[in-house]
Amino acid sequence: MDAERSCLYHQLMLEKITEPSDDEIIRRVLRGETNAFERLVERYRNEVFRIVMKHVPGNDVESVAHDAFVRAYLSLGTFGRRSDFRHWLSRIALRTSYDYWRERYRSRETPLASLGEDEAQWLEHITADQAGQRSRDEASSREARELLARAMARLSPEDRMVLELVHIEERPVKEAAELLGWSVANVKVRAFRSRKKLRSILEKMLERQGRRL
């Protein structure tokens, strides 16, 4: 039994050692072995889906994730290896999500956002200071998500993305700047202004409901 386990262990280690690196796969694709890109898709599929599902409605996640991989494939020749492939692909996934909202903002469609518990909790957090216990008790998680969805839908794609990264996901400003391709100063200014805009929108919504922030 121990011999079988030892044999299996060495086999797994050999497979791990012989598994091609991202750079090797990229070189193969650029040499014309286009099917090799499937290995990168398999390797980072869950990572890309995880990023996309944080930013777009659930029924559009698969489509946007697919678009992100298509963009990565078409842009593979520009990958300069200044950062690792995972980080480069993460930026593409985020920007593809950003373009998703830009398209809907241009057409002024009202998005049917699928918002997670983290976003609902964030909404409850930013309204908690002055709302008081009565308002917090009245607001259900579903109501909070729907309210935030309507408010976020009125923001520009730029405002929406910076709010999600900095305030909802609580990423460091420097990391958000790298992902968005903006300067750190721009992210700080935009995050501050976007939060004020969202608060103003929420205040007007709550006033119409007879509530106040």
N, C-alpha and C positions, 0 to 999 in steps of 0.2 A: 504493500500500500504506500509506504514511504517512497519507494522507488518510482511508483506511478506519479505521485504528487511532485517529486523532484523533476521527473521528465516533463510534466505539464508546465511546471514553473519555468523551466529552461526554454520550453517552446514559446511560452508567452513573452518571455524576455527577448527572445530572438526576433519575434514578430514586432515587438516594440522598437527594437534597435533598427530593424530593416524598414520600418515605416518611413516613407519619404517625408522630408520636411516641407513646410509651406513653400520655401524658396525653390526647392527642387521641383515641386509640382508646377509652380509658376513658370519655371524655365521650360518644362515639358510642354505646357500649353502654348507658350510663345514660340516654341519650335514647331508647332503644328499639331501636337497631340491634344486636340481640343477636348476629347473625352476625359482627359485627366482632370479637368476642372470639376468633374462630378465628385472627386475625392474631397475637394475643398467645400463643396456644397454639403456633403455628408458630415464633414468635420465641424462646420460652423452653422449648420441649419438651426439648431436649438438656440444658439447665441443670437442670430439674426431675428428669429421669431420672438425671442424674449424682448429685444429692443423695440421691435415694431409694435408688438401688442400693448406696449405701454403708451403708445402715441396715436393709434388709429382705432376705429371701431372694430370689434371682433370679427364681423363678417368680411372685413377687407384686409385682415392681417395677412392671409396667405398670398393675396394678389400683390400687396405692397412688398412683402418679403421676396417674392419672385422677382419683382422689378429691381429690388436691391441687388440680387445676385446677377441679374442681366447687366446692370450698370457696372458691377464689379468686373464681370467678364470682359465687357467692352473697353473698360478703362485699365485693364491689367498691364498694358504696356507702359502706363504712366506711374505704376507703383515703383517708387524709387528706393524702397527698403530703408528709408530714413526712420520709419517706425515699423513695428511688426505688423504682419498681415491682419491679425485679429483686430487691432486698433484701427487700421485703415478701412477694413470692412465695416466696423462699427460706425465709423463716420458716414460711410455711404448709406447704411441702413437708416441712420438718423436723418440724413438729408433727404432720403427718399420719402420718409414719413413727413418731413417738413413740406416737400413738394406736393404731397397728397393734400395737405390743408391749403396750400397756395391755390391749387386748382379749384377747390371747393369755395375758397374765399372769392376768387374771381367770378365764379358763377353764382355766388351768394346763395349756395345751397345751405340749408340748415342741417348740420351733421347730427346723426343719431349716435352720439358718443357712447362707448362702453367704458365707463370709468370704474376704476378699481377702488378697493376699500382705502388705500393710501390716499387717494385724491379726496374721497369723502371725509376722511379724518382731517386732511389738511384744510378743507373748507370749514369744518367744525372748529378747527384750531384758530383760524383767522377771524372767525366771527365770535369767538368765545369771550374775548376781553370785555366787550360792552353789551353783548346780547343778554347775558344773565341766565340764570338756571332755567327760567320758564321757557325761554326760546329754545335752549338746548334740549329740554325735555320734549318739546313739541315737534322738533325736527327729527324725522326718522332718517335712517341711512339712505333709503331710496330717495326721499325728498331732497336730501343734501346732494346726492349724485346728480339728480335731474336739474337742480338749481345750478350747480357748477357747470353742467353740460351746456345749459342755455347761456350762461355768462361767458364761458370760454369760447362759444361759437361766435360771439360778437367781437372777439379780439382778432387782430391780424395774425397771420401765421407766425411772424417773427415774435410777437408778444406771447403767443401761445407756447411756442417751443421753449423760449427762455424761462417762462414761468414753470413749465413742467420739469425742466432740467434743474433749475436752481432752487425752486421753492417746494415742488412736489417730490422729486427724486432726491433733493438735497445734495446734488453734486457740487464739488468745489467750483468756484467761479473759473479758475484756470482750466479745469477739465471741460466745463461747458463751452468755454471759448474755443478750445481745441476741436471739440466735436462740431461746433457750428461754423468754425472758420472765421470767427470774429476776434477782435482784440479784447483783452481782459476789461479794459475801460468801457468798451461798448457794451459788454455783457452786464457790467455793474449798473450802468445808466439805464439800459433797457429793462433789466430786472426790476429796478426801483420804479420806473415809470409804468411798467406793465402791471405791477402789483397795485399801484394806485388806480389804474384804469379798471382793473378787475373789481377792486373794492367799490369803486363808484358805480359800476354796473350792478353789483350785488345789492348795494344800498337802494338803488332805484327799484330793483325787483322786489326787495323785502318791504319797501314802503308801499308798493302797490298791493302787497299782501297784508298790510296793516302791521308790519313788524319793522324793527329798526336794528341796525348794527350797533 
